[in-house]
Amino acid sequence: MAKQVHNPNVLDTEHIARLLVKLTTPAFFGMFVHTLYNVINTIFIGHYVGSLGIAGLSIVFPLQMLTFGIGMMVGMGGSSLISRAIGSGRTEEAERTVGNGVSLSIFVTIVFMIIVLPFTEFWLRLIGASDAVMPYASTYLIIIISGTIFNVLTMTLLNFARAEGNARVGMVAMIIGAVLNIILDAIFIIVLEMGVTGAGLATIIAQFTSMIYLLSYYYSGNSYLKIRWNNLRPDFSILKQMLAIGVGSFVQTMAGSISAMLLINMVVKYGGDIALGAFGIVQRVMMFSNMPAMVLGQGMQPILGYNYGAKRYNLSIKAVKITIMVATSLSLLAFAVLYLIPGPIVGIFTDDAALIDTGVHISKLIFLSLPFMGLVMVGQMIFQSIGKALQTFILASVRPVAFLIPLVFLLSHYWQLDGVFLAFPISDILTLLLTFILVVPIYRQFRTAITEQKAESTIKNRSAKSVESHSTIK
């Protein structure tokens, strides 16, 4: 069984639905536990530190998003190259991509730490930290950014493992980190009363442990692709392709981070620290609500990339259709739960009545577009999977930059705090329309290729029959 998991031919099958389940199930459980630790982390802070502690975590969140974006940039950009290279039989190129991905992760992380760590107060003031929130936010930020390399390498290697068809190792890595984080949170925050310092230390220790597990996977001989020292040397042709595809993920995260900074400023302006704390809670709930569609998109990526590389366009279309149907169904289910009964969910994080009331109100506005998020997230992954850098970049940057930020300014002018949160569902719907416009030409391209392949196959069959008939007559 283990050999089958590590064999890249796991992607070489016509049973797309079965393969999607095989790749997404472990990824789902891994991300579920990973998301759960973020939620539990916030619950601990809410009950044992207070609303200012949650506000401090919310202030740091935009900068945390950037570390996530670095890992996704390298991981998703490299994954697209890896799955297509394996599908085309170019194993050595796939291994060079893995090595270059590790080197790029380390380099970009060092640059990021140099930019952030010496100027923590500047960045936190820019985001909107008040004097009351600053001590919590500053302590947490310094610890989290100091351990950025662990998080980035974990995200990179986890995506590379998925690209070769092994989602199980990613699940194990995320579960190890999340379970350890929850245990350490309980020890540091409750037992040792270390507050946000304990929360930060628990996070980076857990990320370090996940990174070690993934590195051991690549060095133990269990992986199909290997990390080889000579492949750590920069190959600029690979780095160029990796960044061209992956920069979309980073731009999306960076734009999301910038828009989050703006949102936090607007939330503090119109609602104060209570609204900021409630927004922080809703952000954690959003992570859960968007997780199924996100995991399905990531599970589709190696399947679509492999079949696109192998020129099996009929299976490429099948993979997209199945993923969209399942993702949309799960988004509708999440909407039914989170929109109709947000009160008990927000109440898990805090017993502060004002915080709960504000959180419920925010949920009713932000989650209006949740039924469409399955389509949005899977649609964005299509272009990344097949190496379409321009479309990937457009979709990554348009939602936060062209839609969300202008709508926040426009709607808050008329409806203050409500306008800030109404910008979310409207920008999501506009992104969905743009995604549809960009996907249609790709679908037509696939259909044309399928028709041409059928015509070529028919001609070859006729030629073969003609030769056979001619031989028989002789």
C-alpha positions in Angstrom: 0.0 0.0 0.0 2.8 2.4 0.9 4.4 2.0 -2.5 1.2 2.9 -4.2 0.9 6.1 -2.3 4.5 7.2 -3.2 4.2 6.1 -6.9 3.5 9.1 -9.1 1.3 6.8 -11.2 -1.3 7.3 -8.5 -2.3 10.3 -10.7 -2.5 8.1 -13.8 -6.1 7.0 -13.6 -9.5 7.7 -15.2 -11.3 7.4 -11.9 -11.1 11.1 -11.2 -13.7 11.2 -8.4 -12.0 8.4 -6.5 -8.6 10.1 -6.9 -10.0 13.4 -5.8 -11.3 11.7 -2.6 -8.0 10.1 -2.1 -6.1 13.3 -2.4 -8.5 15.7 -0.6 -9.5 13.5 2.4 -6.1 13.5 4.1 -5.6 17.2 3.1 -9.0 18.0 4.6 -8.4 16.4 7.9 -4.9 17.9 8.0 -6.2 21.4 7.3 -9.2 20.9 9.6 -6.9 20.2 12.6 -4.6 23.0 11.5 -7.5 25.4 11.3 -8.8 24.1 14.6 -5.6 25.0 16.4 -6.0 28.6 15.2 -9.5 28.6 16.5 -8.5 27.0 19.9 -5.6 29.4 20.1 -8.1 32.3 19.9 -10.5 30.6 22.3 -7.7 30.3 24.9 -6.7 34.0 24.4 -10.4 35.1 24.6 -11.1 33.3 27.8 -7.7 33.7 29.6 -6.4 37.0 28.3 -9.5 38.9 27.2 -10.8 40.9 24.2 -7.6 42.9 24.0 -5.6 39.7 23.5 -7.9 38.8 20.6 -7.5 42.3 19.2 -3.7 41.9 19.4 -3.9 38.7 17.4 -6.1 40.4 14.9 -3.7 43.2 14.4 -0.8 40.7 13.7 -2.9 38.7 11.3 -2.2 40.7 8.1 1.6 40.2 8.6 1.0 36.5 9.4 -0.9 36.3 6.1 2.3 37.4 4.3 4.3 34.5 5.7 1.6 32.2 4.6 1.7 33.9 1.1 5.5 33.3 0.8 5.0 29.6 1.5 2.0 29.4 -1.0 3.9 31.3 -3.6 6.8 28.9 -3.7 4.6 25.8 -2.9 1.8 26.4 -5.4 4.2 27.7 -8.1 6.4 24.7 -7.7 3.5 22.3 -7.4 2.2 23.3 -10.8 5.6 22.6 -12.4 6.1 19.3 -10.5 2.7 17.7 -11.4 3.0 18.7 -15.0 6.6 17.5 -15.2 5.7 14.2 -13.7 2.8 13.9 -16.1 5.2 14.5 -19.0 7.8 12.0 -17.6 10.4 14.7 -16.7 11.3 13.5 -13.2 14.7 15.2 -13.1 13.1 18.6 -13.8 10.6 17.9 -11.0 13.4 17.2 -8.5 15.2 20.4 -9.6 12.0 22.3 -8.9 11.9 20.8 -5.3 15.5 21.9 -4.6 15.0 25.3 -6.0 11.8 25.7 -4.1 13.6 25.1 -0.8 16.4 27.6 -1.7 13.9 30.2 -2.7 11.8 29.7 0.5 14.9 30.3 2.7 16.0 33.4 0.7 12.6 35.2 0.6 12.0 34.4 4.3 15.3 36.0 5.4 14.4 39.1 3.4 11.0 39.3 4.9 12.4 39.0 8.5 14.9 41.8 7.8 12.1 44.1 6.7 9.7 43.4 9.6 11.6 42.6 12.8 13.5 45.8 13.3 10.4 47.9 12.7 7.6 46.0 14.6 6.0 49.1 16.2 5.9 50.9 12.9 4.1 48.1 11.2 1.6 47.6 14.0 0.8 51.3 14.2 0.3 51.3 10.4 -2.2 48.4 10.7 -4.1 50.3 13.5 -2.9 49.1 16.9 -4.1 51.3 19.7 -2.0 51.9 22.9 -4.1 49.4 24.7 -3.6 46.6 22.1 0.1 47.4 21.3 1.7 45.3 24.1 -0.2 42.2 23.1 0.3 42.7 19.4 4.1 43.5 19.7 4.9 40.5 21.8 3.1 38.1 19.6 4.5 39.6 16.3 8.1 39.3 17.4 7.8 35.7 18.3 5.8 34.7 15.2 8.1 36.5 12.7 11.2 35.0 14.4 10.0 31.6 13.4 8.8 32.4 9.9 11.3 30.0 8.2 9.6 27.0 9.9 6.2 28.0 8.6 7.3 28.8 5.1 9.3 25.6 4.6 6.4 23.6 6.0 4.0 25.2 3.5 6.4 24.7 0.6 7.3 21.0 1.2 3.6 20.2 2.1 2.5 21.4 -1.4 5.4 19.6 -3.1 4.4 16.3 -1.4 0.8 16.8 -2.7 2.0 17.5 -6.2 3.6 14.1 -6.4 0.3 12.5 -5.3 1.0 12.0 -1.6 -1.6 14.0 0.3 -1.2 11.7 3.4 2.2 13.1 4.4 0.8 16.7 4.3 -2.1 15.6 6.5 0.3 14.0 9.0 2.5 17.1 9.1 -0.4 19.4 9.8 -1.9 17.1 12.4 1.4 16.8 14.2 1.8 20.6 14.3 -1.8 21.3 15.2 -2.0 18.8 18.1 1.3 19.9 19.5 0.2 23.5 19.3 -3.0 22.8 21.1 -1.2 21.0 23.9 1.4 23.7 24.2 -1.3 26.4 24.2 -3.0 24.7 27.2 0.3 24.5 29.0 1.7 27.9 28.2 -1.5 29.9 28.4 -3.6 28.2 31.1 -1.0 26.4 33.3 2.0 28.8 33.0 -0.2 31.9 32.4 2.1 33.2 29.7 -0.7 34.9 27.7 0.1 35.9 24.1 3.8 35.0 24.6 2.8 31.4 25.3 0.5 31.4 22.2 3.4 32.6 20.0 5.9 30.1 21.4 3.4 27.3 21.0 2.9 28.2 17.3 6.5 28.3 16.3 7.5 25.2 18.2 4.7 23.3 16.4 5.7 24.7 13.0 9.3 23.6 13.6 8.1 20.1 14.4 6.0 19.9 11.2 9.0 21.2 9.2 11.3 18.5 10.6 8.8 15.8 9.8 8.5 16.9 6.2 12.3 17.2 5.8 12.6 13.7 7.2 10.1 12.5 4.6 12.2 13.8 1.7 15.5 12.5 3.2 14.3 9.1 4.5 13.8 7.6 1.0 10.0 7.4 1.3 9.3 10.2 -1.2 9.2 9.7 -4.9 11.1 13.0 -5.5 14.2 13.8 -3.5 15.9 16.9 -2.1 19.4 16.7 -3.6 22.2 19.1 -2.7 23.0 19.9 -6.3 19.4 20.9 -7.0 19.5 23.6 -4.3 21.7 25.6 -6.7 19.5 28.2 -8.4 18.1 27.3 -11.8 16.8 30.5 -13.2 14.6 28.9 -15.8 12.8 27.0 -13.1 12.7 30.0 -10.7 11.2 32.1 -13.4 8.4 29.7 -14.1 7.8 29.0 -10.4 7.6 32.7 -9.6 5.5 33.5 -12.7 2.9 31.0 -11.5 3.3 31.3 -7.8 3.4 35.1 -7.6 -0.3 35.1 -8.1 -0.7 33.4 -4.8 1.7 35.8 -3.1 0.1 38.9 -4.7 -3.3 37.6 -3.6 -2.0 37.2 -0.1 -0.2 40.5 -0.1 -3.2 42.3 -1.5 -5.3 40.5 1.1 -2.9 41.6 3.8 -3.0 45.2 2.7 -6.8 45.1 2.5 -6.8 43.5 5.9 -4.7 46.4 7.3 -7.2 48.9 5.7 -10.1 46.9 7.1 -8.7 46.9 10.6 -8.2 50.6 10.4 -11.7 51.1 9.3 -13.1 48.7 11.9 -11.3 50.5 14.7 -12.4 53.9 13.3 -16.1 53.0 13.2 -16.3 50.3 15.9 -13.3 50.5 18.3 -11.4 47.6 19.9 -14.7 45.6 20.5 -15.5 45.6 16.8 -11.8 44.6 16.1 -12.0 41.7 18.5 -15.3 40.5 17.0 -13.8 40.8 13.5 -10.9 38.7 14.6 -13.4 36.0 15.8 -15.3 36.1 12.5 -12.0 35.8 10.6 -11.3 32.5 12.4 -14.8 31.2 11.5 -14.2 32.3 7.9 -11.2 30.0 7.8 -13.4 27.1 8.6 -16.1 28.0 6.2 -13.7 28.4 3.2 -11.6 25.4 4.1 -13.6 22.7 2.2 -13.5 24.6 -1.1 -9.8 25.5 -0.6 -8.8 21.8 0.1 -10.8 20.6 -2.9 -9.0 23.1 -5.1 -5.7 22.0 -3.8 -6.7 18.3 -4.3 -7.7 19.1 -7.9 -4.4 20.8 -8.6 -2.1 17.7 -9.1 -4.9 15.9 -10.9 -5.6 18.7 -13.4 -1.8 19.5 -13.7 -0.9 15.9 -14.4 -3.7 15.3 -17.0 -3.0 18.7 -18.7 0.7 17.7 -18.9 -0.3 14.4 -20.4 -2.7 16.1 -22.8 -5.7 14.2 -21.5 -8.1 17.1 -21.7 -11.3 15.0 -21.3 -10.1 14.0 -17.8 -9.0 17.6 -17.1 -12.6 18.8 -17.7 -14.0 15.9 -15.7 -11.7 16.9 -12.7 -12.9 20.5 -12.8 -16.6 19.6 -13.0 -16.5 17.1 -10.1 -14.5 19.5 -7.9 -16.9 22.4 -8.6 -20.0 20.4 -7.8 -18.6 19.1 -4.5 -17.1 22.5 -3.4 -20.4 24.3 -4.1 -22.4 21.7 -2.2 -20.1 22.1 0.9 -20.2 25.9 0.6 -24.0 25.8 0.7 -23.9 23.6 3.8 -21.5 26.0 5.5 -23.8 28.9 4.7 -26.8 27.1 6.1 -25.0 26.7 9.4 -23.0 29.9 9.8 -25.6 32.4 8.5 -28.6 30.9 10.3 -27.1 30.2 13.7 -23.9 32.4 14.2 -24.6 33.2 17.9 -23.6 29.9 19.4 -20.5 29.7 17.2 -19.3 33.2 18.1 -20.0 32.4 21.8 -17.5 29.6 21.7 -14.7 32.2 21.6 -15.8 34.5 24.4 -18.5 35.1 27.0 -18.4 38.9 26.5 -22.0 39.8 25.5 -21.0 42.9 23.5 -18.3 40.9 21.6 -20.9 38.2 20.8 -23.5 40.6 19.6 -21.0 42.4 17.4 -19.7 39.1 16.0 -23.2 37.9 15.1 -23.9 41.2 13.3 -20.7 41.0 11.3 -21.3 37.3 10.4 -24.7 38.2 8.9 -23.0 40.6 6.5 -19.8 38.9 5.6 -21.3 35.4 5.0 -23.8 36.6 2.4 -21.6 35.3 -0.5 -20.6 32.0 1.1 -22.7 29.9 -1.3 -20.5 31.1 -4.2 -17.1 30.6 -2.5 -16.8 27.0 -3.8 -16.9 28.3 -7.4 -14.6 31.2 -6.7 -11.8 29.1 -5.0 -11.9 26.2 -7.5 -12.0 28.5 -10.4 -8.9 30.3 -9.3 -7.0 27.0 -8.9 -7.7 26.0 -12.5 -5.2 28.5 -14.0 -2.6 27.8 -11.4 -2.9 24.1 -12.1 -2.3 24.4 -15.9 0.4 27.1 -15.6 -1.5 30.1 -16.9 0.4 32.8 -15.1 -1.5 35.9 -16.4 -4.9 34.6 -15.5 -3.6 33.5 -12.1 -2.2 36.9 -11.4 -5.4 38.7 -12.5 -7.7 36.7 -10.3 -5.2 36.9 -7.4 -5.0 40.7 -7.4 -8.4 41.8 -8.7 -10.5 40.8 -5.7 -8.6 42.6 -3.0 -7.2 45.5 -5.1 -9.9 46.3 -7.7 -13.0 45.2 -5.8 -12.6 45.0 -2.0 -10.5 48.1 -1.2 -12.5 50.5 -3.4 -15.8 49.0 -2.1 -14.7 49.4 1.5 -14.1 53.2 1.0 -17.2 53.6 -1.0 -19.7 51.7 1.2 -18.2 52.8 4.5 -18.9 56.4 3.4 -22.6 55.6 3.4 -23.0 52.8 5.9 -19.9 53.2 8.2 -19.1 49.8 9.8 -21.8 47.9 7.9 -20.4 49.2 4.7 -17.0 47.8 5.6 -18.3 44.3 5.9 -20.8 44.5 3.0 -17.7 45.0 0.8 -16.8 41.3 1.3 -19.8 39.6 -0.3 -20.0 42.1 -3.2 -16.3 41.7 -4.0 -16.8 37.9 -3.9 -19.6 38.0 -6.4 -17.7 40.3 -8.8 -14.7 37.9 -8.5 -17.0 35.0 -9.4 -18.2 36.8 -12.6 -14.6 37.5 -13.6 -13.6 33.9 -13.0 -16.4 32.7 -15.2 -15.3 35.1 -18.0 -11.7 33.8 -17.9 -12.6 30.1 -17.6 -14.8 29.9 -20.6 -12.0 30.3 -23.2 -10.0 27.6 -21.4 -12.9 25.3 -21.5 -13.4 25.9 -25.2 -9.7 25.3 -25.8 -10.0 21.9 -24.0 -13.1 21.0 -26.0 -11.3 21.9 -29.3 -8.3 19.8 -28.3 -10.5 16.8 -27.5 -12.2 17.1 -30.9 -8.9 17.2 -32.7 -7.6 14.2 -30.7 -10.7 12.2 -31.7 -10.2 13.2 -35.3 -6.6 12.1 -35.2 -7.5 8.9 -33.5 -10.2 8.1 -36.2 -7.7 8.8 -39.0 -5.1 6.5 -37.4 -7.7 3.7 -36.9 -8.8 4.0 -40.5 -5.2 3.9 -41.7 -4.5 0.9 -39.6 -7.6 -0.9 -40.9 -6.6 0.0 -44.5 -3.1 -1.5 -44.0 -4.6 -4.6 -42.4 -7.1 -5.0 -45.2 -4.4 -4.5 -47.8 -2.2 -7.2 -46.1 -5.1 -9.6 -46.0 -5.8 -9.2 -49.8 -2.1 -9.9 -50.5 
